[in-house]
Amino acid sequence: MGVGCSHGVSQSPPINLTSTLLNPCTQSTPLLFFTHKPSINNHSKSPSLHRLKCVQVLPKQALDDVNFATNPLPSVSPDLLHQMVYDALVWTSLNGLVVGDRSLKKSGTVPGVGMVHAPFSLLPVNFPESHWRQACELAPIFNELVDRVSLDGKFLQEALARTKKVDAFTRRLLEIHSKMLEMNKKEEIVLGLHRSDYMLDDRTKNLLQIELNTISSSFAGLSCVVSELHRTLLNQYGKYLELDFNRVPQNTAVTGFAKALAQAWKDYNNSRAVVIIVVQPEEHNMYDQHWLSMFLREKHGVRTIRRTLAQIDSEGQLLPDGTLLVDGCAVAVIYFRAGYAPSDYPSESEWRARLLMEQSSAIKCPSISYHLTGTKKIQQELAKPNILERFLENKDDIAKLRKCFAGLWSLDDSNIIKEAIERPELFVLKPQREGGGNNIYGNDVREILTKLQEEDFEELNAYILMQRIFPVASSSLLVREGIFHQEETISELGIYGAYLRNKDKVIMNDNCGYLVRTKVSSSNEGGVAAGFAVLDSIYVN
C-alpha cells in the first residue's frame, strides 16, 4: 500500500521516483550536517557536528567550479561543506529537481532549455509529529467542505457580492458562475486537487491555516523529488548525523494527483479523450507539471496535452452534446495550472476560453464554483460563527477545522479596522489574489487602511484582514543558483488533498502528500515560483 500523510512517518526504505532518469554509473557521496535547531520534542536527539567523517573529497578544481557563500560553520572544514553542496547539486540535476532559468530566453517555453536546480533546503526542517498528524487528518474534511460549499451557489454569490463591486477579476468569475446557475448546469463528476497551507504559531503553539488552494495547487511533482533527496541523503549518511531517514515521510503528492486525474478520466468513459493542462504562455515551473504528465502516461496510460487559454479559445469547439474538442481531441478532464490571476486574462480571448470550458461536459479541476470557494473572502466567511454548520454535520470535524482557523475579519467592522491601524504588526491585509507576492504587512497595512477609509471606503471590500502568524524559527541551509547560505528561517507546510465525486458517490477523498516551503524569517511572502522561498521537507519528531 502506498504511504500518504495519514500514515504518519514511513518505516519503509526510500523509493526512487526517478530511477529511469538516473545514470547507474553515478555514485555520489554527500557529506552532511544537520543545522536545524533541536525539535520542540524534548526526546529527540540533536546531532553533533564532531561525528562528521570525511568520506570523499572532490578534486580542488571541481570545488572551484561551484560558487559558495562564506562558510557558515567554522567548526566544519570548508571542504566538507563544499563536498556536501556539490553532491546535492549533482543529485538535483540527475533527478529532475529543476525549473527554468528566468534569465534565459525560451526557458519557460521549450523543455530542456535553460534548466537550473530548483531552490532547496539542504536538510529537512523539524516538525512535531502531533501537528503533522493533525494537518493530515484535516485534508479529507477540507475536501468535503469545498465540495459542499461549491454546491451552494446562492451562498457564493451573496458572500462575494460586495467584493465584485470593487474587484473586476472576482466579478468576471462570478459572471461565469451566474451563467452556469441560469443554465442549471450540473457537474455530474467533480474533481478537486487542493492544498491547505499551515504554519506553527510560536505564540500559541497551534497549527494555523494560512489559506486553502482550490486551483493550480503547484509543486506536487517537485515536492516529491525534494523529499526523496532528503530521504536518500539521510539513508546514506544518517549514521554520521544521528538522523533516521524514516523520519522524513514519503511524499505521495504526484502519484496521488495522478491517480485522481486518471480515475476522473476513466469515469468520463471515453478512452480516446485526453487530459488538457491549462498553462501560462511562459511557464518556468513546467517540470513540476511534466512530472504529473509522466505519471499519467506511464502509470495510467492517459495522454495529456498542454494549451494556454488563448490557444483553447482558438482551437476549442463545443459539440451539441457538450463534448469539448481542442485541436480535434475530445477532452475528458481540464486541469488548470493557469487562470487563477488577472494576468492570465490579458484579453477577451482568455475569458471566452474559460466560459467555453465551463459550458462543456468535461470534468473541470477546478470548476468555477470550486475556484470561487477557494477565494480569501470565502475563507473568511467560513470562519464566522455557525457558518461551518451550514455545510457539515459532524461536530468533531467542525471542531477540528475551527481549531486551525486563524483570526479572519471582513473590513465592514470599524473596530477591527481601528485595531489594525493602531497595531498593524499583528495583521496581514489580503486581496483576492493567488500566486504569492500580494499580501500587505506592517506599516503598509496602516497606510492602506487609512487611505481607503479617507478616499474610497467601498474599496475595503476587496480585502480581508487576517491574524498575523508568528511561526517557529530555525536555522537552515538554503541553496539557490548554486550558492549556499545559512539563514534563520520559517517554514510553511502544505497538505495536498484529492476529492472525486461521481453524482452522489464519493470515489476518492484522500490526503496525498505534502509541500514544505522554507524562507528567510525576514521575508513576508512565501512563494517558491515567485522567488521568495525554497523547497523543503519535514523531519518528524
C-alpha positions in Angstrom: 0.0 0.0 0.0 1.3 3.5 -0.8 2.2 5.7 2.1 0.4 9.1 2.4 0.1 11.7 5.1 -2.5 9.9 7.1 0.0 7.1 7.8 2.4 9.4 9.6 6.1 8.5 9.4 7.1 5.9 6.9 9.1 2.9 8.0 10.0 1.6 4.6 13.1 2.2 2.5 13.2 5.2 0.2 11.6 4.8 -3.2 13.4 6.4 -6.1 10.7 8.1 -8.1 13.1 8.8 -11.0 15.0 5.6 -11.4 14.6 5.7 -15.1 16.3 9.1 -15.2 19.4 8.2 -13.2 22.8 7.3 -14.5 23.6 3.9 -12.9 27.3 4.6 -13.1 27.0 7.8 -11.0 27.8 7.3 -7.3 27.6 10.5 -5.2 28.8 10.6 -1.7 27.5 13.7 0.0 28.8 14.8 3.4 26.1 16.3 5.5 25.5 18.0 8.8 22.3 19.0 10.5 21.7 22.7 11.1 18.1 22.9 12.2 17.5 23.8 15.8 16.5 20.9 18.1 12.9 19.9 17.8 10.2 21.1 20.2 10.1 17.4 21.2 12.5 17.1 24.1 13.0 13.4 23.5 14.7 14.0 20.2 18.5 13.9 19.9 20.4 16.8 18.5 23.1 15.7 16.0 26.6 16.6 16.9 29.0 18.0 14.3 32.1 16.3 15.6 30.8 13.0 14.4 31.1 14.0 10.8 33.7 12.0 8.9 35.3 12.8 5.5 34.2 10.0 3.2 35.1 11.5 -0.1 36.8 14.7 -1.2 36.3 16.3 -4.6 39.3 17.4 -6.6 40.1 21.1 -5.8 39.3 22.0 -9.5 35.8 20.6 -9.1 35.2 22.6 -5.9 36.4 25.8 -7.5 33.7 25.4 -10.2 30.9 25.8 -7.7 30.1 29.2 -6.3 29.8 29.1 -2.5 28.9 31.7 0.1 31.0 32.2 3.2 31.4 29.1 5.4 28.6 29.4 7.9 30.0 26.8 10.4 33.7 27.4 11.1 34.0 24.2 13.1 33.4 22.2 9.9 36.1 22.3 7.3 35.2 24.2 4.1 36.0 21.1 2.0 33.2 19.1 3.8 30.7 21.9 3.2 31.8 22.2 -0.5 31.5 18.5 -0.9 28.0 18.3 0.5 26.6 21.1 -1.6 28.4 19.9 -4.7 26.9 16.4 -4.4 23.4 17.8 -3.6 23.5 19.9 -6.7 24.5 16.8 -8.8 21.7 14.8 -7.3 19.1 17.5 -8.1 20.3 17.7 -11.7 20.1 14.0 -12.2 16.8 13.5 -10.6 14.7 16.3 -12.1 14.6 18.8 -9.2 14.7 21.6 -11.9 13.0 24.8 -13.1 13.5 27.1 -16.0 16.1 29.8 -15.6 14.2 33.1 -15.9 17.2 34.9 -17.2 17.4 32.7 -20.3 15.1 33.1 -23.3 12.9 30.1 -24.1 13.5 28.5 -20.7 9.8 28.9 -19.9 8.5 27.6 -23.3 10.9 25.0 -24.6 11.6 21.9 -22.4 15.3 21.3 -21.8 16.4 24.9 -22.5 17.9 26.8 -19.6 17.2 24.3 -16.8 18.6 25.1 -13.3 18.1 23.4 -10.0 15.0 24.4 -8.0 15.9 26.3 -4.9 16.0 23.9 -2.0 16.9 23.4 1.7 19.9 21.1 2.1 18.2 19.2 5.0 14.6 18.8 6.2 13.1 21.0 8.9 12.0 19.6 12.3 8.2 19.3 12.7 6.3 17.9 15.7 4.5 14.6 14.9 1.3 15.6 16.6 0.9 18.6 14.3 1.9 16.6 11.3 -0.9 14.1 12.0 -3.3 16.9 12.7 -2.6 18.5 9.3 -3.0 15.2 7.5 -6.4 14.5 9.3 -7.7 17.8 8.2 -7.3 17.2 4.4 -10.4 15.0 3.8 -12.5 17.3 6.0 -11.5 20.4 3.9 -12.1 18.4 0.7 -15.6 17.7 1.8 -16.2 21.3 2.9 -15.1 22.6 -0.5 -17.5 20.3 -2.3 -20.4 21.2 0.0 -19.8 25.0 -0.3 -19.4 24.7 -4.1 -22.9 23.3 -4.4 -24.4 26.4 -2.7 -24.5 28.9 -5.5 -26.6 31.4 -3.5 -24.0 31.4 -0.7 -21.1 32.0 -3.1 -22.9 34.8 -4.9 -24.1 36.6 -1.7 -20.7 36.2 0.1 -18.9 37.8 -2.8 -21.5 40.4 -3.8 -19.7 43.3 -2.3 -16.2 42.1 -3.4 -17.3 42.0 -7.0 -18.2 45.7 -6.9 -14.6 46.7 -6.4 -12.7 43.7 -7.8 -13.1 43.2 -11.6 -11.5 39.8 -11.6 -13.8 38.4 -9.0 -16.7 40.0 -10.9 -15.8 38.2 -14.1 -15.6 34.8 -12.3 -18.9 35.4 -10.7 -20.5 36.3 -14.1 -19.4 32.9 -15.4 -20.8 31.2 -12.3 -24.1 33.1 -12.7 -24.4 31.9 -16.3 -23.9 28.3 -15.1 -26.6 28.8 -12.5 -29.0 30.2 -15.0 -28.3 27.2 -17.3 -28.9 24.9 -14.3 -25.6 23.4 -15.3 -24.9 20.3 -13.2 -21.4 18.8 -12.9 -22.0 15.1 -12.6 -18.4 14.3 -12.0 -16.4 16.8 -9.8 -12.7 16.7 -9.2 -10.8 18.8 -6.7 -7.0 18.8 -6.2 -6.4 21.1 -3.2 -3.6 22.2 -0.9 -4.2 23.6 2.6 -1.2 25.6 3.9 -0.3 25.9 7.6 2.2 27.4 9.9 3.1 26.6 13.5 2.4 29.7 15.6 5.2 30.1 18.1 3.0 32.2 20.5 0.0 29.8 20.8 1.8 26.6 19.8 -1.1 25.9 17.4 -1.1 24.8 13.8 -2.9 27.6 12.0 -4.2 27.6 8.4 -2.8 30.2 6.0 -5.0 29.5 3.1 -6.8 26.8 1.1 -5.9 26.5 -2.5 -8.5 25.1 -4.9 -6.9 26.0 -8.2 -3.4 25.3 -9.6 -2.1 23.7 -6.3 1.5 23.6 -7.5 4.6 21.6 -6.7 3.0 18.1 -6.4 5.8 16.9 -8.6 8.9 18.7 -7.3 7.9 18.3 -3.6 8.2 14.6 -4.0 11.6 14.9 -5.5 13.0 17.1 -2.7 11.5 14.7 -0.1 13.3 11.9 -1.9 16.5 13.9 -1.9 16.4 14.3 1.9 15.4 10.6 2.5 18.2 9.4 0.2 20.9 11.6 1.8 19.8 10.6 5.3 19.6 7.0 4.4 23.3 7.1 3.3 24.7 9.4 5.9 22.3 9.4 8.8 24.8 7.5 11.0 27.1 10.5 10.9 24.3 12.8 11.8 22.3 10.7 14.3 19.3 11.1 12.0 16.9 8.5 10.6 15.7 8.8 7.0 12.4 7.1 8.1 11.5 10.3 10.0 11.2 12.1 6.6 7.7 11.0 5.4 7.5 9.6 2.0 5.7 12.0 -0.3 2.9 10.7 -2.5 1.7 14.0 -3.9 2.4 13.4 -7.6 1.2 9.8 -7.5 -2.0 10.8 -5.6 -2.8 13.6 -8.0 -2.1 11.4 -11.0 -4.4 8.7 -9.5 -7.2 11.2 -9.0 -6.9 12.6 -12.6 -6.7 9.1 -14.1 -9.8 8.0 -12.2 -11.7 11.1 -13.4 -10.6 10.4 -16.9 -11.8 6.8 -16.6 -15.1 7.9 -15.2 -15.6 10.2 -18.2 -15.8 7.0 -20.2 -14.1 8.0 -23.4 -10.8 6.1 -23.9 -9.8 8.4 -26.8 -10.2 11.6 -24.8 -7.3 13.5 -23.2 -6.5 15.4 -20.1 -5.7 19.0 -21.0 -3.4 21.0 -18.8 -4.2 24.7 -19.0 -0.9 26.5 -18.8 0.5 30.0 -18.9 2.2 31.2 -22.1 5.6 31.2 -20.3 6.0 28.6 -17.5 9.3 28.3 -15.7 7.8 25.7 -13.4 6.9 23.4 -16.3 8.9 20.4 -15.0 6.7 20.2 -11.9 3.8 19.8 -14.3 5.6 17.4 -16.6 6.2 15.1 -13.6 2.4 14.7 -13.4 2.0 14.2 -17.1 4.7 11.5 -17.0 2.9 9.5 -14.2 -0.4 9.8 -16.0 1.2 8.4 -19.2 3.4 5.7 -17.7 1.3 4.5 -14.8 -2.2 5.1 -16.1 -2.0 5.2 -19.9 -3.6 8.7 -20.0 -2.5 11.2 -22.6 -2.1 14.8 -21.8 -1.9 17.9 -23.9 -0.9 21.4 -22.9 -2.6 24.6 -24.0 -2.9 28.2 -23.0 -6.3 29.9 -22.6 -5.7 31.8 -25.8 -5.0 28.5 -27.7 -8.1 26.9 -26.3 -10.1 29.9 -27.5 -8.6 29.4 -31.0 -8.7 25.6 -31.2 -11.7 24.8 -28.9 -15.1 23.7 -30.1 -18.2 22.7 -28.2 -20.3 20.0 -29.7 -24.1 19.8 -29.3 -23.8 17.0 -26.7 -21.4 19.2 -24.6 -18.2 17.5 -25.7 -15.2 19.8 -25.7 -12.8 19.4 -28.6 -9.4 21.1 -28.6 -7.4 20.7 -31.8 -9.7 17.9 -32.7 -9.2 16.0 -29.4 -12.1 15.2 -27.1 -11.3 16.5 -23.6 -12.2 14.4 -20.6 -10.5 16.4 -17.9 -9.4 20.1 -17.7 -6.6 20.6 -15.2 -5.9 24.3 -14.5 -2.4 25.3 -13.9 -3.3 28.8 -15.0 -6.4 31.0 -14.8 -6.0 31.9 -11.2 -4.8 35.5 -11.6 -6.0 38.6 -13.6 -2.7 38.5 -15.5 -3.8 35.1 -17.0 -6.7 37.0 -18.8 -5.0 39.8 -20.8 -7.8 39.9 -23.4 -11.4 38.7 -24.0 -9.9 35.6 -25.7 -8.9 34.1 -22.4 -12.3 34.8 -20.9 -14.1 33.2 -23.8 -12.0 30.1 -23.3 -12.9 29.9 -19.6 -16.6 30.2 -20.4 -16.3 27.6 -23.2 -14.7 25.1 -20.9 -17.2 25.7 -18.1 -20.1 25.1 -20.5 -18.7 21.8 -21.6 -19.2 18.3 -20.2 -15.5 17.9 -19.5 -14.5 17.4 -15.9 -13.1 20.7 -14.6 -10.3 20.8 -12.0 -11.5 23.1 -10.6 -15.0 24.0 -11.7 -15.9 27.7 -11.4 -17.7 27.0 -8.2 -14.7 25.2 -6.7 -12.5 28.1 -7.8 -14.7 30.6 -6.0 -14.8 28.5 -2.9 -11.0 29.0 -2.6 -11.1 32.8 -2.5 -9.9 34.7 0.5 -13.3 36.1 1.1 -15.0 32.7 1.3 -12.2 31.6 3.7 -13.1 34.5 5.9 -16.9 33.8 5.7 -16.4 30.2 6.7 -14.6 31.3 9.8 -17.7 33.2 11.1 -19.8 31.6 13.9 -22.3 29.0 12.7 -21.3 29.0 9.1 -19.5 25.7 9.1 -22.6 24.1 10.5 -24.4 25.1 7.3 -22.3 22.7 5.3 -21.1 20.0 7.7 -22.9 17.8 10.2 -20.1 16.1 12.1 -19.4 18.2 15.2 -15.9 16.6 15.6 -15.0 17.6 12.1 -16.2 21.1 12.7 -14.2 21.4 15.9 -11.1 20.2 14.1 -11.5 22.9 11.4 -12.1 25.7 13.9 -9.1 24.7 15.8 -6.8 25.5 12.9 -8.5 28.8 11.8 -6.5 31.9 12.4 -8.4 35.2 13.1 -10.2 36.4 9.9 -12.2 39.5 9.5 -14.1 41.4 6.8 -13.5 45.1 6.6 -17.0 46.1 7.3 -16.1 46.1 11.0 -14.8 49.5 12.0 -13.5 48.2 15.3 -11.1 45.7 13.7 -10.0 48.4 11.2 -9.2 50.7 14.1 -7.2 48.0 15.8 -5.3 47.1 12.7 -4.3 50.7 12.1 -3.2 51.0 15.7 -1.3 47.7 15.7 -0.6 46.8 12.1 2.2 44.3 13.0 -0.5 41.9 14.3 -2.4 41.7 11.0 -2.0 40.8 7.3 -4.1 42.5 4.7 -5.1 40.1 1.9 -6.5 40.9 -1.5 -8.5 38.3 -3.5 -5.4 37.0 -5.3 -3.3 33.8 -5.7 0.3 33.2 -6.6 2.4 34.9 -4.0 3.6 38.5 -3.6 0.2 40.0 -3.0 -0.2 40.3 0.8 0.3 43.5 2.8 2.3 43.7 6.1 3.5 46.1 8.8 3.2 49.8 8.3 1.8 49.3 4.8 -1.4 47.8 6.5 -1.8 51.1 8.4 -1.2 53.3 5.3 -3.6 51.4 3.0 -6.4 51.1 5.5 -6.1 54.8 6.5 -6.1 55.8 2.8 -9.1 53.7 1.9 -11.0 54.9 4.8 -10.5 58.5 3.7 -10.7 58.1 -0.1 -12.6 55.0 -1.1 -14.3 53.2 1.7 -16.0 50.8 -0.8 -12.6 49.6 -1.9 -12.1 47.9 1.5 -14.4 45.1 0.3 -11.5 44.0 -2.0 -9.6 42.8 1.1 -9.8 40.7 4.2 -7.8 41.0 7.4 -6.0 38.0 8.9 -4.3 37.5 12.2 -0.6 37.5 11.6 1.0 34.2 12.5 4.4 34.3 14.2 5.9 30.9 13.2 8.7 28.9 14.9 12.1 29.9 13.5 15.0 27.6 12.8 18.4 27.7 11.2 18.5 26.2 7.7 21.0 25.7 4.8 19.5 27.1 1.7 20.8 26.5 -1.8 19.8 28.7 -4.7 21.5 29.2 -8.1 24.4 27.0 -6.8 25.1 29.3 -3.9 24.9 28.0 -0.3 23.7 30.1 2.7 22.9 29.5 6.3 19.8 31.6 7.3 17.3 32.0 10.1 14.2 30.6 8.5 10.5 29.9 8.9 8.6 27.1 7.2 5.1 26.6 5.8 3.5 23.1 5.5 1.0 22.4 2.7 -1.1 19.2 2.7 -2.4 18.1 -0.7 -5.9 16.6 -0.9 -7.8 14.8 -3.8 -11.5 14.6 -4.0 -13.5 12.9 -6.7 -17.3 12.5 -6.7 -19.5 10.9 -9.4 -23.0 12.1 -8.9 -23.8 11.2 -5.3 -21.0 8.7 -4.9 -17.7 9.9 -3.4 -15.0 7.9 -5.3 -12.0 9.5 -3.6 -11.4 11.7 -0.6 -7.8 11.5 0.5 -4.8 13.4 1.6 -2.0 12.6 -0.8 1.3 14.2 0.1 2.8 17.4 1.3 4.8 20.5 0.4 7.2 22.4 2.6 8.4 25.9 1.7 11.1 27.5 3.8 12.1 31.1 3.6 14.3 33.6 5.4 12.4 34.7 8.5 12.6 38.4 7.5 10.6 37.7 4.3 6.9 38.2 4.4 5.9 36.3 1.3 6.4 32.5 0.8 6.0 31.5 -2.9 8.8 29.4 -4.4 7.9 30.2 -8.0 7.6 33.9 -7.1 11.2 33.8 -5.8 10.6 34.1 -2.0 11.1 30.6 -0.7 12.9 27.3 -1.3 11.5 23.7 -1.4 11.9 21.6 1.7 10.5 18.6 3.5 9.9 17.7 7.2 11.8 15.7 9.8 9.1 14.4 12.1 9.8 14.4 15.8 
